[in-house]
Amino acid sequence: MRKILLMGNPNVGKSVIFSRLTGVNVITSNYPGTTVEYTKGYMRLGNEKVAVVDVPGTYTLEPTLPAEEVAVRMLDRTIEEKESIVIDIVDATNLERNLNLTLQLLKKDIPVIVALNLWDEAGHVGVQIDVDKLQKILGVPVVPTVAITGEGIKRLVETLPEAKKGNYQFENGERWHEIGRIVEKVQVVKHRHHTFLERLGDFTVRPLSGILTAIIILYLSFRIVRFIGEGLINHLLNPLFNNFYLPFLTKAVDALLPIKFIHNLLLGTTPDPLGSFGVLTAGLYIPFVVVLPYLFSFYLVLSFL
């Protein structure tokens, strides 16, 4: 079975991208002979089932920590298995630090694709990266992603068959010098004032203000659901049911089936459609006039959120 390794520095969004690719059916295990954990799941790539492995975070392929040693061992074993690829997840807000691992991966005999994650946050702090130029320099596909919202994940999956082995040539001793040259060519950092929507976004994710925002949104959502639902009931569905459907139905049943038992079964025993318990009165009034408007308004608000 082919394998996709998710590699990158710690805290670059690997686990979120892993969840986006594999869903919830995952297995967490300790690497043999160690206490270092890794996670494995599966995804469909065309008609093929592919294993996806969330490799422990590492800053380098020259390990000094147990987690880094495991990451290197997993990479070497995957290279031996052939026909597998590496998704190198890069923090777009800290390109220079992350390219250290990227350049080392490009030296390995395995196809690589770079996921330029935290793309929204990079723009938020004024970091601009020329993706096409970076892709041309590295010689492998580069896809901007925002793992937490799912932006770019579909394109990342579609680009997986285009993963290539690296052809960027450099001496290991000159790696940081090369990283500096790459960053200078592809990245521009500008001071920018945050927009109102960005400030609002920041406000909603801070602990105290986020809780306040959640309470306000829940309250407003409840009020809007009630407003739309009651509006549909009082001004549209109730008048249609009572002024048109019910009189027509009563005349039709009395004319076609003038039997008291049938009348009571279909129309109920009282003129109130809610309490009549008739198959064609309460049986339709409750789901379509009482319940459906609130379901419609609830999903309308939910889709907006």
N, C-alpha and C positions, 0 to 999 in steps of 0.2 A: 504494500500500500504506500502511495506517495505521502510525503509529509511536508507540512509547512511549519517552519520554526518562526515564532515571533520573538525577535531579539531587540534589545535596546537598553538604554540606561535605566536605572530605577526611576519610578515616578514619571514616566513619559506617556502613560495611558495604554500600556500593553494589555493589561487585564480587561480594560473596557473594550478595546478592539477585539480581543479574544472572545468576549461575550457576544459582541455584534456578529462575529463570524460563525460561532458554534451554537449559540442559544444556551439552553440550561442543562443539557445532558453532558456533563463534564465529570472527569475523574481527577481528583487531587491525590498525588502520591509522593512519597519520599524517593529521591534518587537512590539507587542501590548503594548501600554502604555509607550513607550520609543521612543527616537530618534535614537536608535542603529539600524543600517542596517544589514541585512543578505541577502544572495543570494540563490535562490533555482532553481534547474534544474532537468532534468531527463536523465536516461541512460537505456540501455537494459542490463540485466544480465540474460543470457540465453534467455528464452522466456518471461521473466518477465520485466515489466516496473518498475523501482525503482527511488524514489525521492532522489536527492543528495542535501544536504544543506551545504553551506559554512558558518560555525559558526564563529561569531566574535572571533578574536584572543585573547587567554588568556594564562597567565603564570601558572595559578593555578585554582583549583576548590574550593578555599577558597577566594571568590571574595572580592575585595576592590574597584572595579571600575564598572560603569554601564555595560560596554561591557562584563566584566567577569561575572556579575550577569546574564546577558542574556544567555551567553554560558552555565552556570550551569543549568538555567531553561530549555533551549532547550534539554540538555542532559537528565535531569530528566524526562521530558515529553516523550522523545523518549524511555527511559527505560521502562516506563509504557506501551507503545504501543507494545512492544515485537517484536521479529523477525527482529530487526534492528541492525546495526553494526556501529562502530566508526573506521574511518581511522585516526590514530594519526600521524600527519605529523611532523617529527623531523628534525631539522637542523643538518646534520651530522658533520658540522664544529664546533658545540657547543653542543655536546652530553650531557654534565653534566647539563647545564641549562634546556635543553628540557626534560630530563628524570624526572624532578620534576612533570610535568603534566602527563607523561606516567604512572608513578607509581600510581598516584591518579586515573587515568582511569582504571587501572587494579584492583582497589578495587571496581569498580562499577559492577553491574550485567548486563553487556552487552558485546558481543563479540567485540574484538579489533584486528586490524591489524596495524602494524607500517610501515609507509613509511619513509625510511631513505633518505630524500631528500637532494639536493645539494651534491650528492655523488661525482660528478666530482670536485667540488670546494674543498671538503675534501681532495681528493688525491692531488689536486693542492697545498694545503698549508701543505702537509705532514702528514695529519691525516689518520691513518689506523685503521679500525674497523673490528673486526672479527664478521661478520654477523651471522654465524651459532652459535657461542657461545652466542651472545646477544639474539638470538632467543630462545636458549635453556634455558637461565637464566630467561627471561621474561615469557616464556611459551606461546607466541603468535607469529604468522608469522611476519617476518621482511623482507621487500623488499626494496633494494636500488633503488632510482629513481633520474632522472634528469628532473624535470618538464619542464624546458624551452626548452629542445630538444625532450622530449617525451620518453627518455630512461627509461625502467623499468615500464612504465605505463601499457603496455599490460600484463606484468607479474603480476602487482598489481591487475588488473581486474580479471585475471585468479585465483588469490589466495584469492579473496574475500570470496568464499564459505568455505574457511578453517579458517576464523576468529574464535578466541576462547575467552572465558572469561578468565581473568587473574588468575593465581594461585600463583603469587609471594607473599610470606608472609613477612610482616614487620610491625613494630609498627610505627604509624604516626610520633611520636616524633623522630624516628630514620631514617626518610626518606632520609635526606641529607647524613647521614652516609652510608646508603645502596646505594645511587647513587654513592658516591665515590668508594665503593667496586666494583660496576658494571663497572664503567669507568676504574678502574685499571685493571680489568680482560679482557676487550674487546678492549680497545683503546691503540694505540701506536702513539705518536707524534714524528716525525723525521724531522730534518732539511734537506731540499733537495733543490738542485739548479734547477731552472726551465729550462725546455728544450727549444730549439729554437721555437718549435711549440707553447708552452705555452706562451712564450714572445710575439710571433706573435699574438696569440689570445688576450692577454692583450692589445696589441697595437691597435687592430681593434675595441675594445669596449670602449676606452676612447673617450670623446667627440670630441676633435680636431683631433686627429690621426684617429678616427673612420670615421669622415666625409671625410678626405683625402683618407682613404682606400676605402670608398664607391665610391668616384669619380674615382679613379684609376680602380677599379673593373668594374664599369659601362663602362668606356672608353675601357678597354681591352675586355670586353664582346661584345661590339658593333663591335670592330675590328675583333674579332674572328668569330662572326656571319657573317660578310661580307666576310671574307676570305674564310670560308668554303662554304658559299652559292655561291659566285662567282666562286669558284673553281669547284663546282659541275656543275654549269651552263656552264662555258666555256670549261671545259675539259671532261665532261661526257654527260650531258643531251642535250646540244645544238648540239654537233656532232652526237649523236644518232638520234635526231629528224630530223636534216637537211640532214644527209648523208644516213640514212637508212629508217626511218619511212616515211618521206615526199615523197621521190621518189617512194617507194613501194605503198603508198596510192594513189599518182597521177596516176600511171599506172593502178591500180586496178579500180579506179573510172572511168577513161577514157574508160577502156575496158568493164566494166560491166554496167555503166550508162552514155552512151555518149550523155547526154542532158545538154545543157549549164546551164539551171536553176539549175539542180541537182548539176552540177559541181561547180557552184558559191556558192550554199548553203552549200555544204560539204567542199570545198577547199578554197572558197573565190575568190576574184577577182585579188589579187596580189600574187606574189611568196613569199612575206615577211610573215612568219607565224604570227608575232605579229600584223600586221595591215591588215591581210587578212579578218578577221571576218568570217572565215569559221567554221562550227560546229566542224569538225575534225582536223582543223589546229589551229587557234587562240583559239578555244574552249577547246583544250587540252594543247596547248603550254603555255598559261597563267597560269593555275593552277598547271601544273605538271613541267614545265621547269622554269617559272619565280618565282612562289610563293613557291612551295613545298621545294626547297632547303634552302630557308631562314627560313621557319618554322622548318625544320629538324635541321638546325644548331642552331636555337634559343633554341629549347627544349633540344638539346644536351648540350649546355652551361648551361641552367637552371638546368638540372638534375645534372650536375657536381657541381654547386653552392649549 
